[in-house]
Amino acid sequence: MFDRLTRGALAFVVLFGIGTLPRAWNLWHYPLDMGFDAIGNWDYIAMLMKDWRLPAPGEGWSTAHPPFFYGCAAIIGRLMGATDREVIARTVIAMCSLLGLAAIAAVACYVRDSTRDAGPRPWIASALLLFLPVHVYMSAMLGEEMLLTALVTFAVIGLAREVGRPALERSTFARPFLLGALAGLGLLTKLSAALAIAAGTAVLVAE
């Protein structure tokens, strides 16, 4: 039993290691200005780093976007004490990419835990997301997509786990509050999180 679990854990480490390689390469070699809205996104971050003033929606290319990602990036830049755009931007990209990898791991764990005999399903789930082209190339860009992916994934997986519990074992406050907070932060990151929130609300209403 131990040997099987050890082999499975090592195999997942290898799989995630391979999936991390192209992301690490892109982190250092992908041109910052080639990302979707990258220039406008950096301008928004720089505005917040300068005086923490929330800009008007029409003040810049990206200033109509929800502010959570940009605020977090500005905080990271301030905490680092860095003034170099590339250092700050690549640090933010790396942290968001790590969150994206953590979200993939959460999906794999849920697939494993929710099936009595999971077989290769956790592997397939991990591989499909690790090597999904859009996930790979968006992880190299200075944008809110990876943060959004992580927040929404954690909220959806948490909801699925909660709904799967027996009624008497469900939380009445703590876990619903946490899941709602994650979903809300997702909405403050990008408005497309509303689709996941609507789906989660439909599940709860059906319950």
C-alpha angles and dihedrals in degrees: 000000000000092000091051092050091046092051090048092050092048091048091053090049089053092046093050090043091057090045091051095053098076090044091052091048092049091047091065101030108035110100110246095220093055095069120104107278088346096147093047091045092054091048089055091050091047091052091054093045090053101055110341089243112151103231125227115263093251096044096093144002094270102024092102089065121099108271107229098095093044093048092050091049091050091050090051090051092049093047091050090052087221126148098181111103095212094052093051095042096049091046090053091046091050093050093048091047090053089052089052090053090048089053090053090050089051090054092050092049091049092050090049095046097043096055122064093213102022095173111174095342097101089050092050092047091050095046094047091056100034092055099032101130096222091051092050098049097038088055088066096055132088098242145105098257099095092047090048091049092052097046095047093044093052091048095048094044090047091051091049091052092047094049089048092059121094111264094252092053096053120110118245097200122351102059095036089050091051093047091048090050092051091049091047092051087049089056090048087053099049132348093231086078085079089079092059091044090052090050092049091048090051090053092051092047090050089052 
